[in-house]
Amino acid sequence: MHDPAAHSFTTADGQQVPLGERITPTSIAPDRPTDRHLWIDASQGAAGDMLLAALIDAGADAGSVAAVLELVAPGALHLQTRQVMRGPFRALKVDVIADEPHPPTRHLSDVAELLHAEGVPEVTSALALTAFTAIAQAEAAAHGTSVEAVHFHEVGALDSIGDIVGVAEAARTLGVGRGSSSVVAVGTGTITTQHGVLSVPPPAVIELARGWQVESGGPPEAGELTTPTGMALIRALCDTVEALPPLTVESIGTGAGSRLRQDRPGVVRVVLGTPPAAEATAPGPHEVAEVSANVDDLDPRLWPDVLDRLLQAGAVDAWLTPIIMKKGRPAHTVTALVAPATAEAVARAMVEHTSTIGVRIAQPAHRHVLDRAWVPVDLDGHRVRIKVSGDGARIQQATPEFVDVAAVATAQSQPQRYALARANAAAWAAGLRPGAPWPTTDGGQGS
């Protein structure tokens, strides 16, 4: 973190970097337990460079970020930091400097190739690719084309790629396991883009905001407060919109954008901390509600996305049940299990992303929950998290996190069932099996 009176910036790995000078890449920081909660205050908007600055200000390993950027684009991406004042407040400004005078037009496949450069941590590349994929999907929806055909314009330039990859690596070095954000201020008025003059929020931002809570956040002349990069990173990092949750605060970061505003400081704040121990998944009953609807006219190819959207809106679980409706019509009941406080938000998401014209909210119900932990095992140099559950003394179930298994299968060009069998064997060898003692470490949340 910065000392406001200092003339240098201390990175998390101990580098003393004079403000205004480039950060020298160091070694890639090792993975740390993902037991921290990140809360993003986006009430003044968000952009990629602002989020990167806020995370570094909160203690992310800037040397490791610089090292990853060097792997993604050797010799072409550099980090530079400086302390600035935004209104009466101090903030960190981070610039990703790109040696790319004439950026080529890039597609999602081109960006994915950069992200999978040798040495880039898998967690970092996966988070960055999630953000880029979301942008591609938003652009495809806005322009009526396919994800594969989308041309990244501003966001495909190396400096924008550096912002997204930098945020992903910064989050990894901070040990972020879960994230949430405030309501996102998107702005008002118009902006000039490569597509001409567009209303704020532009199409990509409003597409990325589907299922999320946004507000204009200012007077008519506010302009663009949240960029597509900023919105995509919030969606990649966060799973719900909420006021600052109960946390033991460990660090705070304030990141500044490039634009000086008269009506507001124009910063992003992040708060990093650990939830109260009692909030976790302690055994016992937890009050929940069920949000459900019967749907008989939705293209079945849309259901996987619907379930993902419900989880993003705050559901703790979501599923489909085949049913037969009147006159013999085949249909599905879509059901989401939610905390009572998020029932309305999940109901709105269900109405938005399905063809139903109404939903049912049944409460209260009680959910008996076991202790859970995610413990990493090594699979030929790849990190696979094992989700264990039990009573806190003994393991009852141990299951490989399938996202990690799929990543190993892809990296090693083998069927997923082979990678899954090997992950189960690695878990067993590591003592993560039914009846074994409860693990002493938690490697971070999975799905």
N, C-alpha and C positions, 0 to 999 in steps of 0.2 A: 504494500500500500504506500501511497505518497505521504511524505511529510510536507504539508502545504508550504512551509518556509524553505524547503530544500531546493537545490538547483540540480539534483540528480534523481533518477528513478531507480528504485531497487526492485529487481525482478524476484519472482518466487524462488529462483535457484541461486539468489545471492549476487547477481550481476549488479554493479553500480553503473548505470547508463546515464550520462548527462542528458537532460531534457533537450530535445531537438536533434539528437544524434540517433543513428540507426542501432538497432539491437542486433548484436552478433549471435548467429545461430549457435546453440549448444547441443548437447546430446538430447535425444528424445526422452522425456520424463517417463518413468515407469508407471504402469497402471496403479491407481490407488483405489481403495474400497469406495464404491459409489453409494455412500450413505448420507450424502448431503442433499438438501432441498434448495433449489434455486427459485427465488421469486423475482419476477421482472416487473418493475414499475414502468409501464408503457403509457402512462396517462398524458405524456407530452409527445408521444410518438416513438418510433423506433426505426433504426437503419442498421445495416450490417456493421459499419465502422463504429457506430455508437455502442452497440452491444459488445463488440470486441474490446473497445476501450474500457467499458464498465467491468468486464470480466477480468481483464488484466489489472485494473485498479483494485479489484477485489482479491487479487493474489494469484491469478493464473500464472503459470510458468511461461513468461514471454520468450525466454530463450528456446524452449521447446516448440512454441508456436512458430518462431522464426525458422527453426530447423525443419519443421514439417513443410512450411512454405518453400524452403529450398529444395526439398524432395519433390514437391509437386511441380515446380517450375524452376529448375536449377539456374541460379544467377539472375533471375528475372523478377523476383519478388523480395521486397525488403520492408521491415517494420521501422517506423519512426514514431517516437512519442514526444509529447510536450504537455506541459501543464497550462491550462487556460482558465479564464474566468468567464462564466456564463451568468450574466446578471450579477448577483452578489455571491455566487457559489463557485467554488473550485471544482474543476472536472479534469479528467484526463482526455486528451485528444490523441488518437492513434491513427496514423496514416499508413495504408498499405501502398507502397510505391512500386509501380510496375514498369519495367523496362520493355514496353511493348508499344511502340509508336503507332502501329496500325493493327489493332486487334482484328483477328479473323472472325468470321461468323462461326460460332460453335453450336453444335447440337448436344443433346444430353449424352449421347454416346462418347463424344469428344471429351466432355467434362469428366465422365466416369473413368475414362482412360487415365486422365491426369490424377484423379483421386486414388486410383489403385497403384500408384507408383510404389516401387519396392521400399519398404521401411516405414510407410505411413501406417500408424496404428489402425487396426480394423475398426475400433470404436469410432475413431475420428472420421475415417472415410465413410462409414455407414451413416453417421449423423449428417455429414455434409451432403451425401447423396440423397438422403431423405429430403433435405431442404431443396436441392436442385430438382428432384423429381416433382415435388409439390409445385415449384414454379413452372416446370414444363407442363404439368397437368392444367394449371391455371391458364397459361398462355394458350394451350390447345383448346380449352373450353371457350376462351374469349375470341379466338380467331377461327373457330370451327374447323380445326385440323387435328392431326394425330400428334401424340407426344413425340414420336420419332421424327416428325417433320418440323417441330418447333425450332426456330432459329433464336438462340439467345442473343440479344442485342447488348444493351448496357450491362446486364448481369453476366454476360459471357466474356467480358473483358477480364484480364488477369487480376486487376485490382479488386473487382467484385468477387471473383473466385477466391482471392486471398482473404477477403472479409469472411466469407462463409466457412472456408476451411479453418481460418484462424479461430472463429467462434467455436467450431466443433472441437478443435484441439484444446482450446482454453477450458471448455467445459469438462473435457476428459481429465486435464491436469488438476482441476478443482475437485474431482470426485463427485460430480453431479449425478445423482441417481434419479431424481424426479424434479420436474419444474412446473411452475404455475405462473400466471401473469395477471395483472390488473386488466380492466377493460382497456382496449387499445384505441388511442386517439389516432384517427386516420387523416383528419384535416378537411379543408373545404376549398373551393375555388377551382382553379385550373393550373395545369402544368404543361410545359412543352417537352415533347418526347420525339423519338425518331418516327413515331406514327402521327406526329402533328400535335395540336393542342387537345388535351384530354381533360375531362372533368375529374376532380378529386372526390373520392378515391378512384384511381384508374382501374380498368377492368381486371388486371392481374391481382391487385390488392384485394378487391372485393371478392374475387373468386377464392383467393387464399383464406378469406375471412369466413367462408361458409362454416356454420356451426360454432363460430366464435363470437364473442361480444365486442362490438366496436362502437365508437361514437365519433362525432365530428371533431370534438375536442377544441373548438375555437371559433372565433368570429369568421365572417365570410372571406376575409383576406388572409386566413391562416395558411393557405397553401397546402402542400403535401407534408404531412407529419410522419407518415409511415410509408416506407418504400416496399416494393415487392420482396427484396432481400430481407428486410426487417421482419415483415409478416411471416415469411416462410421459415425464418429461424425461430420465431416465437412458436409456431406450430410444431416445429421439429423438437424443440426443447421442452415444451409445456404440454400438459395433458388436461388442464382445466383453467378456467377464469375464476379468480377469487381475490378477495382482499388479503392483505398480508396474513398468512396463516400462523398459528402458534409455532414458534421456532426459538431455539437457543441460538441467537445470532452470533456467527463467527466472523464474518467480514461483510463489508459494504463496498460497492464500487459505483462510481459516477462517470459515465461516458458522454462526451460531447460530440455533436455533429459539426459539420463545416459551416452551416448557415447560422448567422447571427440574427436573432429575432428580438423585436421590440416588445412583443406581448408575453414572452415567456423565456425562461432560461434555455429551453431546448436541449434537455439532457435525458438520458436513460439511467435509471438507478437499478442496481441489482442488490439483493440481500441473500446471503448464503448462510445456511444454518442447519441444525439437526432438529427434527420433530421431537416432541416430548416422548419419552419411552412408552408412556401409557397409551399413546395414540396408535401404536403399531398394531400388529396382528395377534394380540394376545388371545389365548383360548377363551371361549365363552360366547354368549349371545351378543349380537350387534343388531340394532334396529335397522331395517331396510324397507324399501318399497319396491313393488314390481310395476314397471311400465310396459304395457303390451298392446298389440293391435293385430287384427286378422287382415291379411292382405292376399288377394287372389288375382291381381292383375299387374304384378311387377316382373319385369324381365329377370329371371333367376341369376343372370350374370352380374346383377347389381348388388346382390345380397352381401358378398364379402365386404364391399365398400360401406354398405349400410351398417354392418356390425362394427367396423372400424370407427365410423362416425359417432356411433352411440358411445363407444368407449372413450373417444376423444371428448365427448360432451360431459363425461363424468361417470358413466356407468362402471360398476366394478366387474360386471360380467354381462354378456349378451349372447343370445342363441336363437335358433329357429326350430320350430316344431311343425312337421307336416300335419295338416288337418283336412277334413272334408267338410265343406260348407253346404248350405242348402242347395237343393237341386243337383247334388253330386259334384259340385265344383271343387277341384283340388285347390288348396291354398296353404299358406303358412301363418303360424302365429309367431311374430317376432317379439321377444321378451328381453327386457333389460332389468338387471338388478342394480338398484341405486340407493345411495344414502338419501333419506327424505329431503334434505336440503337441496339436492340436485335433481329431484324428480321432474320439476317443471322444465329445466334446461334440457334434460334428456327427452322429455315428451316433445319439445319443440324440434329437436333434432330428428326424432322419429317421423314427425309430420313432414319435415322438410325433405328428408332423404328417401321416403317411401311414397306410395300413392294412396296411403290411408287418409281418410277424412276425419279421423278421430282416434284417440287412444284411451286406454284404461289405466288408472293409477290405483293400485291396491296397496293399502298399508293399514296398520303396521304388520310387518313380519319380522322374524328373528333369524339371524344367520349365525351359525356356530363356526367360528374361524380358528384354525390351528396356527401356531407359530410358523413363520416362514423365514427362510434365508436363502440367499443366492451365493454359492461358493464356486469360484472358478477352478477349473482343471485345465491342464495343458494337453492339447491334442496335436502332436507334431508341430509345435510352435504356434498353434492357434488357441486362443482363449475361448473356452466354452463354459458358460455358467450352468451350474446344476442347481435346480430349485428343490430345496428340501423343505419338508413340512413335518410337524410333530408337536409334542407337548413341551418343548423347550429343554427336555432332558434326553429324549431319545428320538431318533429319526423314524418317521412312519412311512414317508414316501420320498423318493429322490428321482427327479426327472430332468434330463438335459433341456436347456432353453432352446427351442427349435429354431429360432432366428439364428443363433450361433451355429447350430448344426448345419443349417442350410448354407451359411457362409463358408464353413469348412468344406462342404461338398462341392460348392462352386469353385473355391480356390484350388482344390485338389482334383477337379474334374472326375468326380466319382458319384455314384447314385446316393441320394440322401439316405436311403435305408442302410447303406454301408456306414456312412458317417454317424448315423444314429446309434448303430450297434457298437461302434468303437467308442462313442461318447459314454454310453451306458457302462461299457467295460472299464473306461477310465474312471468313472465315478465310483464304481465298485472297488477298484484298486486303491482309490484315495480314501476309502472308508466311508463313502457317502452311500449308505444302503440301509434298508429297514432294520431297525433294532440297534443300529450303531449309536454311539454317543452323539449328542448335539454338537455341531461344529462351533468353533470359537470365533470364526471370522465370517463376515458377510460381504460378498463380492458385488452387491448392487442389485437393484430391481430388475426383474424381467417382466414378461407379459403375464 
